Amino acid sequence: MSSSHLPRVAFQGEHGAFSEEAAVKLLGPEIHLVPRRTFETLFSSLDEGLAEFLVVPVENTLIGAIQPAVDLLDKSSLGIVGEVAIPIRQLLIGCPGAVFGEIVAVESHPAALAQCERFLAAHPQIERIETEDTAGSVARIVEGRDRTRAAIAGRRAAELYGGSILRENLEDGSQNYTRFLLLSEQDSWMGFGSNNLRLKN
């Protein structure tokens, strides 16, 4: 199938994000992935003609609802045509040559930081910096070459951008899963709302 006929799937974040992994699990590798910076721009992707599908994270077993996404979902007329829950393994990723003892700041999406509360509490000297997404944080860290800064993200992002893995399994519990919904204009599961979330803390 030519690239011009591949299904276009928008997700929040940069290439290497967990949402991108969810998109591939839902629809397979033969798709055209469309990164979107924020949840707001993600939900406008169909109206702008950029994609036929959206992949949206709605709930995590450790922290509950991904509220910004759920709020937009509740206001949306899009239908839910699929879902998947994927395991989330958070890594501390620095630029090449970085060592853990030199890290003074870590950046990531607020949901990822919240999943790693125990690790961050055990290292109060490390400043937390909230950003738009996990994979984008890795890209900035690697490009910036600042050995005192790191990002929290998944292995997909570390491999894609050439980051150095400093610590693994930062999440507060091993049963760390995020549920993603596949949305389109197809009329399916309409009326889904935040009260219907299935994964609980």
Secondary structure as a PSIPRED ss2 file (coil, helix, strand):
# PSIPRED VFORMAT (PSIPRED V4.0)

   1 M C   1.000  0.000  0.000
   2 S C   1.000  0.000  0.000
   3 S H   0.000  1.000  0.000
   4 S H   0.000  1.000  0.000
   5 H H   0.000  1.000  0.000
   6 L C   1.000  0.000  0.000
   7 P C   1.000  0.000  0.000
   8 R E   0.000  0.000  1.000
   9 V E   0.000  0.000  1.000
  10 A E   0.000  0.000  1.000
  11 F E   0.000  0.000  1.000
  12 Q E   0.000  0.000  1.000
  13 G C   1.000  0.000  0.000
  14 E C   1.000  0.000  0.000
  15 H C   1.000  0.000  0.000
  16 G C   1.000  0.000  0.000
  17 A C   1.000  0.000  0.000
  18 F H   0.000  1.000  0.000
  19 S H   0.000  1.000  0.000
  20 E H   0.000  1.000  0.000
  21 E H   0.000  1.000  0.000
  22 A H   0.000  1.000  0.000
  23 A H   0.000  1.000  0.000
  24 V H   0.000  1.000  0.000
  25 K H   0.000  1.000  0.000
  26 L H   0.000  1.000  0.000
  27 L H   0.000  1.000  0.000
  28 G C   1.000  0.000  0.000
  29 P C   1.000  0.000  0.000
  30 E C   1.000  0.000  0.000
  31 I C   1.000  0.000  0.000
  32 H E   0.000  0.000  1.000
  33 L E   0.000  0.000  1.000
  34 V E   0.000  0.000  1.000
  35 P E   0.000  0.000  1.000
  36 R E   0.000  0.000  1.000
  37 R C   1.000  0.000  0.000
  38 T C   1.000  0.000  0.000
  39 F H   0.000  1.000  0.000
  40 E H   0.000  1.000  0.000
  41 T H   0.000  1.000  0.000
  42 L H   0.000  1.000  0.000
  43 F H   0.000  1.000  0.000
  44 S C   1.000  0.000  0.000
  45 S C   1.000  0.000  0.000
  46 L C   1.000  0.000  0.000
  47 D C   1.000  0.000  0.000
  48 E C   1.000  0.000  0.000
  49 G C   1.000  0.000  0.000
  50 L C   1.000  0.000  0.000
  51 A C   1.000  0.000  0.000
  52 E C   1.000  0.000  0.000
  53 F E   0.000  0.000  1.000
  54 L E   0.000  0.000  1.000
  55 V E   0.000  0.000  1.000
  56 V E   0.000  0.000  1.000
  57 P E   0.000  0.000  1.000
  58 V E   0.000  0.000  1.000
  59 E E   0.000  0.000  1.000
  60 N E   0.000  0.000  1.000
  61 T C   1.000  0.000  0.000
  62 L C   1.000  0.000  0.000
  63 I C   1.000  0.000  0.000
  64 G E   0.000  0.000  1.000
  65 A E   0.000  0.000  1.000
  66 I C   1.000  0.000  0.000
  67 Q H   0.000  1.000  0.000
  68 P H   0.000  1.000  0.000
  69 A H   0.000  1.000  0.000
  70 V H   0.000  1.000  0.000
  71 D H   0.000  1.000  0.000
  72 L H   0.000  1.000  0.000
  73 L H   0.000  1.000  0.000
  74 D H   0.000  1.000  0.000
  75 K H   0.000  1.000  0.000
  76 S C   1.000  0.000  0.000
  77 S C   1.000  0.000  0.000
  78 L C   1.000  0.000  0.000
  79 G E   0.000  0.000  1.000
  80 I E   0.000  0.000  1.000
  81 V E   0.000  0.000  1.000
  82 G E   0.000  0.000  1.000
  83 E E   0.000  0.000  1.000
  84 V E   0.000  0.000  1.000
  85 A E   0.000  0.000  1.000
  86 I E   0.000  0.000  1.000
  87 P E   0.000  0.000  1.000
  88 I C   1.000  0.000  0.000
  89 R C   1.000  0.000  0.000
  90 Q C   1.000  0.000  0.000
  91 L E   0.000  0.000  1.000
  92 L E   0.000  0.000  1.000
  93 I E   0.000  0.000  1.000
  94 G E   0.000  0.000  1.000
  95 C C   1.000  0.000  0.000
  96 P C   1.000  0.000  0.000
  97 G C   1.000  0.000  0.000
  98 A C   1.000  0.000  0.000
  99 V C   1.000  0.000  0.000
 100 F H   0.000  1.000  0.000
 101 G H   0.000  1.000  0.000
 102 E H   0.000  1.000  0.000
 103 I C   1.000  0.000  0.000
 104 V C   1.000  0.000  0.000
 105 A E   0.000  0.000  1.000
 106 V E   0.000  0.000  1.000
 107 E E   0.000  0.000  1.000
 108 S E   0.000  0.000  1.000
 109 H C   1.000  0.000  0.000
 110 P H   0.000  1.000  0.000
 111 A H   0.000  1.000  0.000
 112 A H   0.000  1.000  0.000
 113 L H   0.000  1.000  0.000
 114 A H   0.000  1.000  0.000
 115 Q H   0.000  1.000  0.000
 116 C C   1.000  0.000  0.000
 117 E H   0.000  1.000  0.000
 118 R H   0.000  1.000  0.000
 119 F H   0.000  1.000  0.000
 120 L H   0.000  1.000  0.000
 121 A H   0.000  1.000  0.000
 122 A H   0.000  1.000  0.000
 123 H C   1.000  0.000  0.000
 124 P C   1.000  0.000  0.000
 125 Q C   1.000  0.000  0.000
 126 I C   1.000  0.000  0.000
 127 E E   0.000  0.000  1.000
 128 R E   0.000  0.000  1.000
 129 I E   0.000  0.000  1.000
 130 E E   0.000  0.000  1.000
 131 T C   1.000  0.000  0.000
 132 E C   1.000  0.000  0.000
 133 D C   1.000  0.000  0.000
 134 T H   0.000  1.000  0.000
 135 A H   0.000  1.000  0.000
 136 G H   0.000  1.000  0.000
 137 S H   0.000  1.000  0.000
 138 V H   0.000  1.000  0.000
 139 A H   0.000  1.000  0.000
 140 R H   0.000  1.000  0.000
 141 I H   0.000  1.000  0.000
 142 V H   0.000  1.000  0.000
 143 E H   0.000  1.000  0.000
 144 G H   0.000  1.000  0.000
 145 R C   1.000  0.000  0.000
 146 D C   1.000  0.000  0.000
 147 R C   1.000  0.000  0.000
 148 T C   1.000  0.000  0.000
 149 R E   0.000  0.000  1.000
 150 A E   0.000  0.000  1.000
 151 A E   0.000  0.000  1.000
 152 I E   0.000  0.000  1.000
 153 A E   0.000  0.000  1.000
 154 G C   1.000  0.000  0.000
 155 R H   0.000  1.000  0.000
 156 R H   0.000  1.000  0.000
 157 A H   0.000  1.000  0.000
 158 A H   0.000  1.000  0.000
 159 E H   0.000  1.000  0.000
 160 L H   0.000  1.000  0.000
 161 Y H   0.000  1.000  0.000
 162 G C   1.000  0.000  0.000
 163 G C   1.000  0.000  0.000
 164 S E   0.000  0.000  1.000
 165 I E   0.000  0.000  1.000
 166 L E   0.000  0.000  1.000
 167 R E   0.000  0.000  1.000
 168 E C   1.000  0.000  0.000
 169 N C   1.000  0.000  0.000
 170 L C   1.000  0.000  0.000
 171 E C   1.000  0.000  0.000
 172 D C   1.000  0.000  0.000
 173 G C   1.000  0.000  0.000
 174 S C   1.000  0.000  0.000
 175 Q C   1.000  0.000  0.000
 176 N C   1.000  0.000  0.000
 177 Y E   0.000  0.000  1.000
 178 T E   0.000  0.000  1.000
 179 R E   0.000  0.000  1.000
 180 F E   0.000  0.000  1.000
 181 L E   0.000  0.000  1.000
 182 L E   0.000  0.000  1.000
 183 L E   0.000  0.000  1.000
 184 S E   0.000  0.000  1.000
 185 E C   1.000  0.000  0.000
 186 Q C   1.000  0.000  0.000
 187 D C   1.000  0.000  0.000
 188 S C   1.000  0.000  0.000
 189 W C   1.000  0.000  0.000
 190 M C   1.000  0.000  0.000
 191 G C   1.000  0.000  0.000
 192 F C   1.000  0.000  0.000
 193 G C   1.000  0.000  0.000
 194 S H   0.000  1.000  0.000
 195 N H   0.000  1.000  0.000
 196 N H   0.000  1.000  0.000
 197 L C   1.000  0.000  0.000
 198 R C   1.000  0.000  0.000
 199 L C   1.000  0.000  0.000
 200 K C   1.000  0.000  0.000
 201 N C   1.000  0.000  0.000
